Amino acid sequence: MNIGQDDIIVRTFQNAPTVWVSERFICNTLGRGMNEYLRTKGRLNYKASVSPCHRTKDILPATGKSWRYARIDGRFYYDYDYIPDRKDTQYRSRLGDKDILLHLADMAKAENREISLKEAEEYLIRKVTNRVNRMDIEYYLFKNVDGVCKFNQDMARDMAEALQWMRVVREMTDNKAYRELDIKRQEDFFNLCGSILDRRKLYGFTITTGGSLRKKLVYFPMDEDGQREYLISGRLGNNNARKLGCERLVDTRTGEIYNFDMHQAIILDLWMNPGGAGKGSKIELWNQYRDDISYMGLDPMSYSTFCHYTNSYDTEFNTTSERHGTSFFNKVCLPYISSDKPVYSNSLWCADGSGTIGYKYIDKEGDLRSMRLYVMLVSDVATGKIVGWCPSAPGYHSESPYMMKQAMLMALQGSTNMK
């Protein structure tokens, strides 16, 4: 069943939905002769049953007769409920169930909408990237901030593209050119551009939604130089919020300036406590830091800032190992297991042995005994499949190194065969 765009239309009047089926779909489904039948008989008979004062309307009222029709966007549509379904013709049954038609129409509409949005997205990206010029790239590449060129080639290229995005979006919203992309509302156009920019991740141009793009466009200047400067963040070269790195350590003999300052040195020394067994709490360490840094004539950081920097140390494996020891490190950090779920088979195995079913056997003295069968299993974490196994010998009900060895050999042989 081939349902095209706008072959099924739903109109609601006084909370009563009406399903309209296009004449094109009816003729394609029921045969070419239907076109002549509807033109010479179906529509004429129904129009004759309508009061003369209502015959000029686009949607004719329901009179109870067959082939109620309407003219929507220059095309003829027919009310599904008034398509005859007599035993000899079965027009309505041959068209399909109403719910199925609605479902297929929704799927076709969604598919067409996705294709339309994808085409619009490709058009916008092509339009913007073609307008990126070398002059804008070089402007950012050689832009000095506090006497230093802050942007490399990739950063300058991203900022030049961001500049063109702002210009293109403003142009298309001013002249409503987005309607040529089958986008009816300005809000939908901003949302589409916002989703594109969220995926492109341009440097210095953080856009996640259409609303954030609209807000940034409000203050976008009109002159060319102002537009270029608009994308340069005012935070570059601003050290007002900087806590570490302001009080650099300098070797008085050589003049070498170290890449850490007094605050960092004291905090790290207290936190790591090299050579000491005891590790103080954060409030204890902060009180000691405050006394030490004040003794050196510097203003101490607040307790919250102190916690901010010490918390960052916990994310490093090496500091955890040094601070708490290798035993704690191996139990908590688990460096031998990736934090991401394995993707490829045979990238990570795990083994375990346990008792399974019970069985009976005759021992060497001829007595009947019962025992539980123990099995060592090697499983592939990525696929969840058993790649190797080995049962215990009769009369034994525990795991053994032999079982582990045989199960691993089976797993290794299986993985070799797959390659």
Salt bridges, closest charged atoms under 4 A:
ASP7 OD2 - ARG24 NH2 2.16
ASP7 OD1 - ARG75 NH2 3.44
GLU23 OE1 - ARG43 NH1 2.59
GLU36 OE2 - ARG39 NH2 2.76
ASP79 OD2 - ARG68 NH1 3.01
ASP81 OD1 - LYS98 NZ 2.93
ASP88 OD1 - ARG86 NE 3.97
GLU121 OE2 - ARG199 NH2 2.54
ASP136 OD2 - ARG167 NH1 3.68
ASP136 OD1 - ARG228 NH2 2.75
GLU138 OE2 - ARG134 NE 3.43
GLU161 OE1 - ARG157 NH1 3.26
GLU161 OE2 - ARG200 NE 2.63
GLU171 OE1 - ARG131 NH1 2.96
GLU187 OE1 - ARG185 NH1 3.67
ASP188 OD1 - ARG185 NH2 3.01
ASP198 OD1 - LYS201 NZ 3.20
GLU224 OE2 - ARG228 NH2 3.14
GLU229 OE2 - LYS143 NZ 2.80
ASP251 OD1 - ARG253 NE 3.91
ASP363 OD2 - ARG369 NE 2.72
